Amino acid sequence: MDELMSYDEQFQKVITIIEAAKERAYRKVNEELILMYREIGEYISKQSENAAYGDAFVQKLADFFTENYPDLKGVNRRGLYRMKQFYELYKDEEKVSTLLTQLSWSNHLKIMSACKTMDERIFYMNMCIKEKYSARELARQIDSGYYERYMLSQKPLPPAVEEARKATGNVFLDNYVLDFLDVPDTVSEPDLQKSIIQNLKNFILEIGKDFIFIGEEYRVQVGKHDYYIDLLFFHRGLSCLAAFELKIGEFKPEYVGKMNFYLEALDREVKKKNENPSVGVILCASKDDEVVEFALSRSLSPTMVSEYNLKLIDKKLLQKKLKEYIELADTATDEE
């Protein structure tokens, strides 16, 4: 038995070596990605200052990539302007030069769009590095006004959030890195919400014959902000996109407003001309109740509304499955 344990410990050492190498690889790729974006931003900034090019340079460059490299991600007009903004924002800030490559691009985008001062940006940069925040974790801290509350209270930073990092072995968990490497994003976070979402995805594909899976944490861009939809499908029978959002806790009316915001973004940026308006499904999971609500476009006629309600998954069936998956996720969490 001791010999077996000894082998197990040796095998675990090899796993540790592999995970450490994976983490270093992700860090290196992220570093090169950030440096590339900054270099592109510098080039665009300087060319835009040239009277012969001006502001039209970014649009012409975006058109060039669209025509010649349609599969290359992140080099559309919005993406190129972000690179230009990134360079111009930090070009004279020597004190942040060592911090920039330690953050994911998603985190940089959130900080650039949400923070008002350089002190606030540096605060969140250091926080991301110390706490190893994902884009969603950072967004929650910024949206809650953590910087303002911290400056008022002068309380120390919270302890690092380690659980998700231990399970994945990857610090960055960033779509931009994965796009840059041209590999699929297969990383999942072992928390309650992720567990339920994975089960819901499989259930929807099993029971809903007309559903085609498009993506998890599907990114939509509105202005300078990125938003993420938990699950996105295409419904062949309705010929429309179907967005699913899971909320842990009781249902709140503002969830419908946020879903409608997502649907408008999908209809403007993703929906094709021959497709119908997108539909949203909001699922709220609490200890006492499970709520399922549909969000439909106001432009739909009463006939189309009836068709959507008829062809989408039955609410009671979704509520039943949601309850099962909550119990399943809770059991798995207890066992860990």
Solvent accessible surface area in square Angstrom, and as a share of the most:
residue,aa,sasa,rsa
1,M,172,0.77
2,D,123,0.64
3,E,119,0.53
4,L,103,0.51
5,M,93,0.42
6,S,46,0.30
7,Y,101,0.38
8,D,65,0.34
9,E,116,0.52
10,Q,99,0.44
11,F,122,0.51
12,Q,106,0.47
13,K,125,0.53
14,V,80,0.46
15,I,82,0.42
16,T,70,0.41
17,I,96,0.49
18,I,84,0.43
19,E,58,0.26
20,A,39,0.30
21,A,42,0.33
22,K,83,0.35
23,E,50,0.22
24,R,151,0.55
25,A,54,0.42
26,Y,42,0.16
27,R,89,0.32
28,K,107,0.45
29,V,29,0.17
30,N,0,0.00
31,E,59,0.27
32,E,76,0.34
33,L,0,0.00
34,I,1,0.01
35,L,78,0.39
36,M,68,0.30
37,Y,14,0.05
38,R,58,0.21
39,E,122,0.55
40,I,49,0.25
41,G,0,0.00
42,E,58,0.26
43,Y,128,0.49
44,I,0,0.00
45,S,2,0.02
46,K,111,0.47
47,Q,38,0.17
48,S,17,0.11
49,E,134,0.60
50,N,66,0.34
51,A,108,0.84
52,A,88,0.68
53,Y,100,0.38
54,G,20,0.19
55,D,118,0.61
56,A,51,0.39
57,F,27,0.11
58,V,1,0.00
59,Q,70,0.31
60,K,136,0.58
61,L,36,0.18
62,A,4,0.03
63,D,74,0.38
64,F,99,0.41
65,F,39,0.16
66,T,94,0.55
67,E,143,0.64
68,N,76,0.39
69,Y,115,0.44
70,P,100,0.63
71,D,130,0.67
72,L,97,0.48
73,K,134,0.57
74,G,28,0.26
75,V,17,0.10
76,N,72,0.37
77,R,121,0.44
78,R,71,0.26
79,G,10,0.10
80,L,1,0.00
81,Y,74,0.28
82,R,12,0.04
83,M,3,0.01
84,K,37,0.16
85,Q,49,0.22
86,F,1,0.00
87,Y,28,0.11
88,E,69,0.31
89,L,44,0.22
90,Y,1,0.00
91,K,91,0.39
92,D,119,0.62
93,E,47,0.21
94,E,155,0.70
95,K,129,0.54
96,V,0,0.00
97,S,54,0.35
98,T,100,0.58
99,L,24,0.12
100,L,3,0.01
101,T,30,0.17
102,Q,72,0.32
103,L,2,0.01
104,S,5,0.03
105,W,6,0.02
106,S,7,0.05
107,N,5,0.03
108,H,0,0.00
109,L,9,0.05
110,K,41,0.18
111,I,0,0.00
112,M,13,0.06
113,S,32,0.21
114,A,29,0.23
115,C,8,0.05
116,K,169,0.72
117,T,71,0.41
118,M,37,0.16
119,D,93,0.48
120,E,13,0.06
121,R,28,0.10
122,I,30,0.15
123,F,30,0.12
124,Y,1,0.00
125,M,0,0.00
126,N,65,0.33
127,M,0,0.00
128,C,6,0.04
129,I,52,0.27
130,K,114,0.48
131,E,0,0.00
132,K,59,0.25
133,Y,11,0.04
134,S,11,0.07
135,A,26,0.20
136,R,71,0.26
137,E,20,0.09
138,L,0,0.00
139,A,25,0.20
140,R,148,0.54
141,Q,43,0.19
142,I,18,0.09
143,D,107,0.56
144,S,59,0.38
145,G,19,0.18
146,Y,28,0.11
147,Y,32,0.12
148,E,83,0.37
149,R,119,0.43
150,Y,47,0.18
151,M,94,0.42
152,L,156,0.78
153,S,55,0.36
154,Q,117,0.52
155,K,132,0.56
156,P,115,0.72
157,L,55,0.27
158,P,40,0.25
159,P,118,0.74
160,A,40,0.31
161,V,63,0.36
162,E,64,0.29
163,E,129,0.58
164,A,15,0.11
165,R,15,0.05
166,K,147,0.62
167,A,64,0.50
168,T,22,0.13
169,G,14,0.14
170,N,5,0.02
171,V,17,0.10
172,F,14,0.06
173,L,32,0.16
174,D,6,0.03
175,N,33,0.17
176,Y,14,0.05
177,V,0,0.00
178,L,5,0.03
179,D,46,0.24
180,F,88,0.36
181,L,77,0.38
182,D,127,0.66
183,V,70,0.40
184,P,105,0.66
185,D,75,0.39
186,T,113,0.66
187,V,49,0.28
188,S,57,0.37
189,E,39,0.17
190,P,75,0.47
191,D,67,0.35
192,L,54,0.27
193,Q,50,0.22
194,K,21,0.09
195,S,38,0.24
196,I,0,0.00
197,I,6,0.03
198,Q,60,0.27
199,N,36,0.18
200,L,2,0.01
201,K,45,0.19
202,N,76,0.39
203,F,16,0.07
204,I,0,0.00
205,L,68,0.34
206,E,135,0.61
207,I,87,0.44
208,G,10,0.10
209,K,174,0.74
210,D,51,0.27
211,F,13,0.05
212,I,83,0.42
213,F,65,0.27
214,I,73,0.37
215,G,12,0.12
216,E,49,0.22
217,E,45,0.20
218,Y,58,0.22
219,R,63,0.23
220,V,4,0.02
221,Q,35,0.16
222,V,33,0.19
223,G,47,0.46
224,K,121,0.51
225,H,68,0.30
226,D,33,0.17
227,Y,60,0.23
228,Y,34,0.13
229,I,0,0.00
230,D,3,0.02
231,L,2,0.01
232,L,0,0.00
233,F,0,0.00
234,F,41,0.17
235,H,4,0.02
236,R,139,0.51
237,G,33,0.32
238,L,3,0.01
239,S,36,0.23
240,C,0,0.00
241,L,6,0.03
242,A,0,0.00
243,A,0,0.00
244,F,4,0.02
245,E,11,0.05
246,L,4,0.02
247,K,40,0.17
248,I,80,0.41
249,G,24,0.23
250,E,128,0.58
251,F,65,0.27
252,K,99,0.42
253,P,105,0.66
254,E,107,0.48
255,Y,39,0.15
256,V,48,0.28
257,G,44,0.43
258,K,93,0.39
259,M,3,0.01
260,N,45,0.23
261,F,70,0.29
262,Y,9,0.03
263,L,8,0.04
264,E,108,0.49
265,A,1,0.00
266,L,0,0.00
267,D,40,0.21
268,R,142,0.52
269,E,89,0.40
270,V,48,0.28
271,K,53,0.23
272,K,134,0.57
273,K,207,0.88
274,N,130,0.66
275,E,29,0.13
276,N,48,0.25
277,P,31,0.20
278,S,0,0.00
279,V,0,0.00
280,G,0,0.00
281,V,2,0.01
282,I,2,0.01
283,L,1,0.01
284,C,2,0.01
285,A,4,0.03
286,S,21,0.13
287,K,199,0.84
288,D,131,0.68
289,D,79,0.41
290,E,22,0.10
291,V,34,0.20
292,V,4,0.02
293,E,62,0.28
294,F,32,0.13
295,A,3,0.02
296,L,40,0.20
297,S,30,0.19
298,R,236,0.86
299,S,92,0.59
300,L,20,0.10
301,S,51,0.33
302,P,116,0.73
303,T,104,0.61
304,M,45,0.20
305,V,47,0.27
306,S,70,0.45
307,E,55,0.25
308,Y,0,0.00
309,N,74,0.38
310,L,146,0.72
311,K,88,0.37
312,L,10,0.05
313,I,15,0.08
314,D,84,0.44
315,K,77,0.32
316,K,160,0.68
317,L,58,0.29
318,L,1,0.00
319,Q,60,0.27
320,K,123,0.52
321,K,50,0.21
322,L,0,0.00
323,K,100,0.42
324,E,67,0.30
325,Y,26,0.10
326,I,21,0.11
327,E,96,0.43
328,L,98,0.49
329,A,2,0.02
330,D,64,0.33
331,T,68,0.40
332,A,45,0.35
333,T,81,0.47
334,D,119,0.62
335,E,139,0.62
336,E,163,0.73
